[in-house]
Amino acid sequence: MANWQVYYTPTSVDEALRLLADHGPDARLIAGGTDLLIELERGLRRAPVLIDISRVPGLGGIALEAPHLRIGPLVTHNRLVASREVTERAGVLAQAAWAVGAPAIRNRGTLGGNLITASPANDTIPALWALGARLVLRSIRGERTVPIAEFYRGVRQVDLAPDEMLVEVRVPPMHPDERGVFLKLGLRRALAISLVNAAVVVRLEDGRVTRARIALGSVAPTIIRAPEAEGVLVGGPLSEEQIERAAELAARAAVPIDDIRAGAEYRRRMVQVLVRRALRMIAEGEEPSRPDPLPLLWGRTDGRFP
């Protein structure tokens, strides 16, 4: 049985913010609902008031407006995959979005929901972390912008007040000399929660690494970076020796736990495997493959809600 008593369908951001302010901690925003509805059904989360923002204008856009790629929180995972702006300017995010669940989940689930759920196993968070994304949060009190690295405080804990909502994700477009790869390991080849995932972005200029970012998921209470692994890459060629050393250091950065899906030591070893594989793919100019054409359950809507 549903555990909410009131269901609102605001038609503007201002109306949604007013509802959040009026109802405080009792209210939860809902859009795709692929995570929240399950949590409510299982009694894992209390939400007497649901505020459905799925049809609020202005939250579902993707636009390249220098110096950022601006993405609305209602953009679905499949729309990220299908977007030319995202695939060309933030390809590692498109790869991560493609790794999320099944076609039905990708067509319904939103980027904002994935970020706010704040599971360390979520796939889009490491990609945005490696890209240096910033989150725009708004309430009736005003607006603030938070680096994604500062947004996560613990397992499913975020820097978001009860009256705030995510209204935009700002992503610095990748430099023309940058390449990115997202890889994940699950219990199945598809439709699986990540046992480990990794997003790697490297800039190569004149054969040498001038910038490297490695973000790891499902190996700590939040997504983490591997700064020592990044540091060992910068300044030299992306050689096999450097790749192996960086992969070892990335594994050392991981602080995983044993759980029902995998052991800590196994996860740590898989970090090394995924980072090594990602760096080799970047060195060889290879990109992860995905089926083509893209399956869209909403017909000719490019992954948007009808």
C-alpha positions in Angstrom: 0.0 0.0 0.0 1.3 3.5 -0.8 2.6 5.4 2.2 1.9 8.9 0.9 -1.2 10.9 1.6 -0.9 13.9 -0.7 0.2 14.0 -4.4 0.9 17.4 -6.0 1.5 18.1 -9.7 3.0 21.6 -9.9 3.3 23.3 -13.3 6.3 25.6 -12.5 9.6 25.5 -10.6 8.3 28.3 -8.4 5.2 26.3 -7.5 7.3 23.2 -6.7 9.6 25.2 -4.5 6.7 26.7 -2.6 5.3 23.2 -2.0 8.7 22.1 -0.7 8.9 25.0 1.6 5.3 24.5 2.9 5.7 20.7 3.6 9.4 20.5 4.7 10.9 17.1 5.4 7.5 15.4 4.8 7.8 16.1 1.0 9.7 14.3 -1.6 10.1 15.2 -5.3 9.3 12.5 -7.8 9.8 12.4 -11.6 10.7 9.0 -13.1 10.2 7.2 -9.8 12.3 4.2 -10.7 14.1 4.3 -7.3 11.7 6.2 -5.1 8.6 4.1 -5.7 10.5 0.9 -4.9 11.8 2.5 -1.7 8.3 3.6 -0.7 6.8 0.2 -1.5 9.4 -1.5 0.7 9.0 0.9 3.5 12.6 2.1 3.2 11.6 5.8 2.9 8.8 7.9 4.4 7.1 10.5 2.2 3.6 11.6 3.2 3.8 14.2 0.5 4.9 13.6 -3.1 5.5 16.4 -5.5 5.5 15.2 -9.1 7.8 17.5 -11.2 7.8 15.4 -14.3 5.8 18.0 -16.3 7.4 21.1 -15.0 8.7 23.2 -17.9 12.4 24.1 -18.1 13.9 21.1 -16.3 14.3 18.7 -19.3 16.7 20.6 -21.5 20.2 19.9 -22.8 22.1 23.0 -24.1 25.7 23.9 -24.8 26.0 27.5 -23.5 29.7 28.4 -22.9 31.4 27.6 -20.7 29.0 24.8 -19.7 26.9 22.0 -21.0 23.7 22.6 -19.2 21.5 19.5 -18.4 18.2 19.6 -16.7 17.4 17.1 -13.9 14.5 15.6 -15.9 16.7 14.5 -18.8 16.4 10.7 -19.0 19.3 8.3 -19.3 18.4 7.4 -22.9 18.2 11.0 -23.8 21.7 11.5 -22.6 22.8 8.6 -24.8 20.9 10.0 -27.8 22.1 13.6 -27.3 24.7 14.8 -29.8 25.8 17.5 -27.3 26.4 15.0 -24.6 28.1 12.3 -26.8 30.4 14.9 -28.4 31.2 17.1 -25.4 30.8 14.7 -22.4 31.0 11.2 -23.9 31.9 9.5 -20.7 28.5 10.6 -19.3 26.7 9.1 -22.3 28.6 5.9 -21.7 27.6 5.8 -18.1 23.9 6.6 -18.9 23.9 3.7 -21.4 25.1 1.3 -18.6 22.0 2.2 -16.4 19.5 -0.7 -16.1 17.2 -1.8 -18.9 15.7 0.2 -21.8 12.5 0.8 -19.7 14.6 2.2 -16.8 16.7 4.4 -19.1 13.6 5.7 -20.8 11.9 6.6 -17.5 14.7 7.2 -15.0 16.2 10.7 -14.8 19.6 12.1 -14.3 18.4 14.1 -11.3 16.9 11.1 -9.7 20.2 9.2 -10.1 22.2 12.0 -8.5 19.8 12.6 -5.6 19.4 8.9 -4.8 23.1 9.1 -3.9 23.9 5.4 -4.0 27.7 4.8 -4.3 26.9 2.2 -7.0 25.0 4.7 -9.3 26.6 4.9 -12.7 26.2 8.6 -13.7 27.8 10.0 -10.6 31.4 8.9 -11.3 31.2 10.2 -14.9 30.0 13.6 -13.7 32.7 13.5 -10.9 35.4 12.9 -13.5 34.1 15.7 -15.6 34.1 18.2 -12.8 30.3 18.9 -12.9 28.6 21.4 -10.6 25.0 21.1 -9.3 22.6 24.1 -9.2 20.3 23.9 -6.2 17.3 26.3 -5.7 14.8 27.1 -3.0 12.5 30.0 -2.2 15.5 31.4 -0.2 17.7 31.6 -3.3 20.1 29.6 -5.4 23.6 28.1 -4.9 26.0 26.0 -7.0 27.8 23.1 -5.5 30.7 21.1 -7.0 29.6 17.5 -7.3 32.6 16.4 -5.2 31.2 18.4 -2.2 27.6 17.3 -2.7 27.9 13.8 -1.3 28.3 13.4 2.5 27.9 9.6 2.9 25.9 6.6 1.7 22.6 8.2 0.4 23.5 11.5 2.1 23.6 14.7 0.2 24.1 18.4 0.8 20.5 19.3 0.0 18.1 21.1 2.4 14.5 19.8 2.6 13.3 22.9 0.7 15.8 22.7 -2.1 15.7 21.0 -5.4 18.2 20.3 -8.1 17.4 22.5 -11.1 20.5 22.1 -13.4 23.7 20.1 -13.9 26.5 22.1 -15.3 29.2 20.1 -17.1 32.5 21.6 -18.4 32.7 20.3 -22.0 35.6 17.9 -22.6 38.7 19.4 -24.3 39.2 18.3 -27.9 42.4 16.5 -26.7 40.5 14.7 -23.9 39.2 11.1 -24.0 36.9 9.4 -21.5 35.8 5.9 -20.8 33.2 4.5 -18.3 33.3 0.9 -17.4 31.3 -1.2 -14.9 31.3 -4.7 -13.5 28.0 -6.3 -12.4 26.8 -9.8 -11.5 25.4 -9.9 -15.1 26.6 -8.5 -18.4 23.6 -6.1 -18.3 20.7 -5.0 -16.1 23.0 -5.1 -13.0 23.9 -2.9 -10.1 27.5 -2.0 -10.2 29.9 -4.1 -8.1 32.5 -1.6 -9.2 32.5 1.2 -11.8 35.1 3.6 -13.0 35.1 6.8 -15.1 38.4 7.9 -16.5 39.1 11.1 -18.4 42.6 11.8 -19.8 44.0 14.7 -21.8 46.8 13.8 -24.2 48.8 16.6 -25.8 51.8 15.8 -28.0 51.8 12.2 -26.7 51.9 13.2 -23.0 49.3 13.2 -20.3 48.5 16.8 -19.2 45.5 16.0 -17.1 43.9 12.9 -15.7 40.8 12.2 -13.6 39.8 8.8 -12.2 36.5 8.4 -10.3 35.5 5.1 -8.7 32.0 3.9 -7.6 30.8 1.1 -5.3 34.1 1.0 -3.5 33.5 3.5 -0.7 30.6 5.2 1.1 30.6 7.8 -1.7 32.1 8.0 -5.2 35.8 8.7 -4.8 38.7 10.0 -6.8 42.1 8.3 -7.1 44.5 11.3 -6.9 47.7 9.3 -6.6 46.8 7.3 -9.7 46.0 10.6 -11.5 49.3 12.1 -10.5 51.4 9.3 -11.7 49.9 9.7 -15.2 50.5 13.4 -15.6 53.6 14.5 -17.4 54.4 11.2 -19.1 53.2 9.1 -22.0 50.3 6.8 -21.6 52.6 3.8 -21.7 51.8 0.3 -20.5 54.1 0.9 -17.5 52.3 4.0 -16.5 48.9 2.4 -17.1 49.8 -0.5 -14.8 51.2 1.8 -12.1 48.1 4.0 -12.2 45.8 0.9 -12.0 47.6 -0.3 -8.9 47.3 3.1 -7.2 43.6 3.3 -8.1 43.1 -0.1 -6.4 44.9 1.2 -3.3 42.5 4.2 -3.2 39.5 1.9 -2.9 38.0 1.2 0.5 35.3 -1.3 -0.3 33.2 -3.5 2.0 32.1 -7.1 1.9 28.4 -7.4 1.1 26.0 -9.9 -0.4 27.1 -9.0 -4.0 30.9 -9.1 -3.6 33.8 -9.2 -1.2 36.0 -6.2 -0.5 39.2 -7.8 -1.9 37.5 -8.8 -5.1 36.2 -5.3 -5.6 39.7 -3.8 -5.0 41.1 -6.2 -7.6 38.4 -5.3 -10.1 39.2 -1.6 -9.7 42.7 -2.3 -11.0 41.2 -4.3 -13.9 38.7 -1.6 -14.9 41.1 1.3 -14.6 43.8 -0.6 -16.6 41.2 -1.5 -19.3 39.9 2.1 -19.5 43.4 3.6 -19.8 44.3 1.1 -22.5 41.2 1.9 -24.4 42.1 5.6 -24.2 45.7 5.0 -25.3 44.4 2.9 -28.3 41.6 5.3 -29.2 39.0 2.7 -28.5 35.5 3.5 -27.1 33.0 1.2 -25.3 30.5 -0.2 -27.8 26.7 0.0 -27.4 23.9 -1.4 -29.5 22.7 0.6 -32.5 20.1 1.8 -33.1 19.1 3.0 -29.6 15.9 1.4 -28.3 13.4 4.2 -27.2 10.2 3.0 -25.7 8.5 6.4 -26.1 8.7 6.2 -29.8 10.0 9.3 -31.7 10.5 11.4 -28.6 14.3 11.0 -28.2 13.8 9.5 -24.8 11.7 12.4 -23.4 8.4 11.8 -21.5 5.5 12.0 -24.0 
